[in-house]
Amino acid sequence: MDPSQNLKSKVREGVKDIAGELINLYANRNQTKGYAFPPDTEWQGQMEDAFPYDETPDQLSAILETKADMEKAKPMDRLICGDVGFGKTEVAIRAVFKAVMSGKQVAVLAPTTVLSQQLYDIMQQRFAPYPIKISVLNRFRSTKESNQIYDDLKKGNLDVVVSTHRVIMKTPEFFDLGLVVIDEEHKFGVAHKEKLKQFKTSVDVLTMSATPIPRTLYMSLSGARDMSLIETAPRNRFPIETKLEPYSKDTIKNAILHELERGGQVYFVHNRIESLNKIYKDLVEILPDIR
């Protein structure tokens, strides 16, 4: 058999297997009775009132839709779709708080170590006035620290764990998992996401994405998942500018210096690993005094 045909055959069979598993998973979730979270507590109102910004109409709708899902005796599977900086994280924070106030544990899954740390820091700050135990699990944790986190999850000594994919590499035991939050799900493989959902078929799942993958979008539009759209930018937020220009060291230098002079930071993305070192040398050359 032609090697290419053999590869196509294997891929085709793999897709069929994954599709079958997904169909079974979602069919089981639709037939499973989930946990109906109680109405908001007084602390929930206090925590939300402490939010220093005005919620946008879309953001409020997403929050209400998420809470309504959580209060149903059916496993939630909702996608929060919105551009970067439009307030998806606040929707998740309120869902996490609601779950913990109901005595449930929460797993928050982020695609990178940096993002997991950011989410952890934000939740630590927002939840500081309340008796909520939260920890972060990423590559900076030692084996001893990681094992302690797994043990705390099993015994119910930890309310919220924020983690990269490490939390699903070693399938942890939760004392009473009630909610799973997946941030930027398009950066994860299907196997990672679905394995996390399988921890408990009755668990509520809240997914956030600025750029949902076609499979996710199709499932939302077809009704297999519910979707909330946040299309309104926060007040006083400037729109994101995207420009396409020929490669120019002068253009790159001016753009970076402009951002740094206004107190911002720069994230430089290059699309070729083999020429990454050359790009790095170019940046050092045109920006010798910049770290």
ABEGO torsion letter per residue (X at the ends): XBAAAAAAAAAAAAAAAAAAAAAAAAAAAAABBBBBBBBBBAAAAAAAAABABBBBAAAAAAAAAAAAAAABABBBBBBBBBBBGAGAAAAAAAAAAAAAAAGBBBBBBBABAAAAAAAAAAAAAAAAABBBBBBBBBAABBAAAAAAAAAAAAAGABABBBBBAAAAABBBBBABBABBBBBGAAABBAAAAAAAAAABAABBBBBBBABBBAAAAAAAAAGABBBBBBABBBBGBBBBBBBBBBBBAAAAAAAAAAAAAAGBBBBBBBABAAAAAAAAAAAAAABAABX
